[in-house]
Amino acid sequence: MNEREIHDLDYAIVKAKDLKPSFTTGGTQKRTDMNEEQIKSIAENFDPKKIFGSGGFEDLPIILHDGQVIAGNHRIQGMLNFTPKSRYIYNKAIKEYYHIDLAPDELLVRVPNKRLDNTEINNLAASSNQGRFNSESDHAIAVLSHYEAKLKELDKKLDADNIYSLKNIVAKNLNFDKATHPNVGDSNLALLMYNMPRTKTQGIELLNRWQKAFSNDIKSYEKVKKMFVDNAGSFHNLIHDMNFPKVSLNAYLSDIMDRSFANLKNYQTTSESLKDLSEKFYKTSSLDMFEKSDQATSDISEILGGAIARFARFDDPSKALFEALKSDNIKKGLKEFKIADVTKDMFDPKSKEFKDIDIYDFTHYLLMVNREPNENNPVLNRLIEAVKDMQKESEKGIQKLEVPSEWGHNYSEFRGDGLGAINKLLETKKGFVAGAFYKEGLGDIDLVWGNKDYGLEHILKRREEQAFNNGINEAEAKEYAMSVVKTIPEVIDKGVKVERNGRVAIEYQNIRVGLKDNWKGEKLPNHWVITGYEKRLEDSESLYTSPLITKGETLPLNSNKPNPTTNTIKTQEPLSPLEQANAEKLAKLETEKETKAEAVKKLDFDEIKKLIDESPRTGSSMPILGVQNFTAEAVEYIQKNHKRIAVEKIEPSFAKDLQLKYPDDARAVIDHQAINHILKEHKNLAYEDIANYRELSKQANETLKLKDNQNRPVVASFNQINGFFVVVEQVSNAKNELMLKTMYKARGNYRDSLIYKKTLAKSQNSN
């Protein structure tokens, strides 16, 4: 990627059906557009010289181990669509370049040598797209992915005297590599996209739409886009400006940009725009207008978009909008236009302080700012009256919202601002936010403070108790619980809807946010409310499945290296080493594929018990239970019924390291004696924790190999989690198995512990 960010790649032969090219915003290499001509060219007229030997991203496609594409979506899609002629040319070229004979359903790709974390994957995918985006939206997605980790750390306030300074401050703060010059355009575009809600009008996708709409007037498109991108820092400052906490601009930002493009497209002048908006909204019946809250949002966004589009007609749009969005200038305007002041007017009960203004007051301000002094514009005045009417109806609508009375006050200013809603309820410890979140396919989702039995307080209390029971002190437990609830917005944004046993939830990675569409049997007006927060397994309360344990952050279990550093990328290995390694790699790949093919389906508990009961105690005829079926209930059943079961197969290369006789069929096994020992000797562990032992061993921060007193290979896996550490010990035996020996947990850093130091010393002596 560059001199400081280099990744080793290995060649891999894979089944074509296992590859997952994506041309949507949900994939690893996020896309919104597909170049069908490029795919057709590869499929029907494959030219190996355009790919093989090119080096870098242009060479063989790069994929993750699960088949997702990091680089080469179009190449892979073209290869999946090969005509017989192109397939013949491809196979022949593979033989000539790499000395490999491929089966008809196989392709040669590259995979990262080590596990990559999400940031590394996003950066790699984004870098692969640089300079060859198929659309504006692809560019926006790529830069958002690239800068996302830095965006989360960005200061809430960016101080700048002018627009040029602000843009550079954003770029400097988001720059990963301090030795290179910051990319001002990309970093500000990423910040703009980051602050937009992922709702009905996607900020990312509307760029494509409006670029096409302005195909005959691209200068106007660029003018609006540049004005918004240049002011990404201005919007960011305003969103986080505690002088105006109720404006909640981020909930409207994508709609505002959409309406600004539309305004410039549909009207030649600001006067025409004002006249049309005034006629449309001033004469509209408030009853009709506000029957649905979505319509109210749409209407105010249209007016606000028109107000901001006015700045695009200035000589320097970016500078003009920057000045209008400065906090001090907003205060000055609010006071001048008699919208709000530092303090309330004691003689006017309807007066407002700056902190009380909402999106309607802000729209009023933007319609008025930068006008001629004492300008008397009847059209503008009517539009402002329409905005005030909207505000009144909105307030009535909020009061009339039929929600359970015990929920308390609705903090409507945080509608569409999930994290803001969480912070508000944490501050007030009462009330709710209607429509705090929005999810495509579900609609609005409410967030309620509740009490110890439901809502946000319930989630907090459960997580605190869980942490406290696992040896964490009260202060650390509260901190842990707080960090948990702050992940809810990301889960809702990136997760998928799931339904199990009549329960609806949104799942992302190892987290599930539970939802209900009723309250005590009565349907809710907003349809959904958050009711729970669970980890990994349906009934698991284990702290070990914390978001801190994530794939990609740690070494694979079979690694005997220290924490890896990245070395030179190997895009073109000399043929002779590749030929020597090819047979071994093919065998490994085929074994992994066979293991996946044999994977056990998800079973219900009766099926799990039947499989455990009928399983032989040893040998290759032992069925594989499967990690997905190895639940807390299964662990308890194994213990109480004195059973022994193979949980899953282990990786052949790791089995070889353990000197197991048949590495391609080695199993991870657990029996009732190990469970008895763990529960008796380590009372802070439970069935749920034992059910997670394989994940802990595979995702460990560090894994040491040593020999026990009987000279058997032992694997000790150390996990650091939220102020305490967990150790999993497994031992290999003559039955071609890796047996769970014990688990234990203690507070502190595992590297400072006596058990780690002793294990490390034994490990070094063994080696």
Secondary structure by P-SEA (a helix, b strand, c coil): ccccbbbbbbbbbbccccbbbbccccccccccccaaaaaaaaacccccccccccccccccbbbcccccccccaaaaaaaaaccaaaaaaaaaaaaaaccccccccccccccccccccaaaaaaaaaaaaccccccaaaaaaaaaaaaaaaaaacccbbbbccaaaaaaaaaaaacccccccccaaaaaaaaaaaacccccccaaaaaaaaaaaacccaaaaaaaaaaaaaaaaaaaaaaaccccccccccccaaaaaaaaaaaaaccccaaaaaaaaaaaccccccccccccaaaaaaaaaaaaaaaaacccccccaaaaaaaaacaaaaaaaaaaacccccccccccccccccccccaaaaaaaaaccccccccccaaaaaaaaaaaaaaaaaaaaaaacccccccccccccccccaaaaaaaaaaacbbbbccccccccccbbbbbbccccccaaaaaaaaaaaaaaacccaaaaaaaaaaaaaaaaaaaacbbbbbcccbbbbbcccbbbbbbcccccbbbccccccccccccccccccccccccccccccccccccccccccccccccccaaaaaaaaaaaaaaaaaaaaaaaaccccccaaaaaaaaaacccccccccccccccccaaaaaaaaaabbbbbcccccaaaaaaacccccccccccccaaaaaaaaaacccccaaaaaaaaaaaaaccbbbbbccccccbbbbbbbbcccbbbbbbbbbcccccccccccccccccccccaaaaaaaaaaaaac
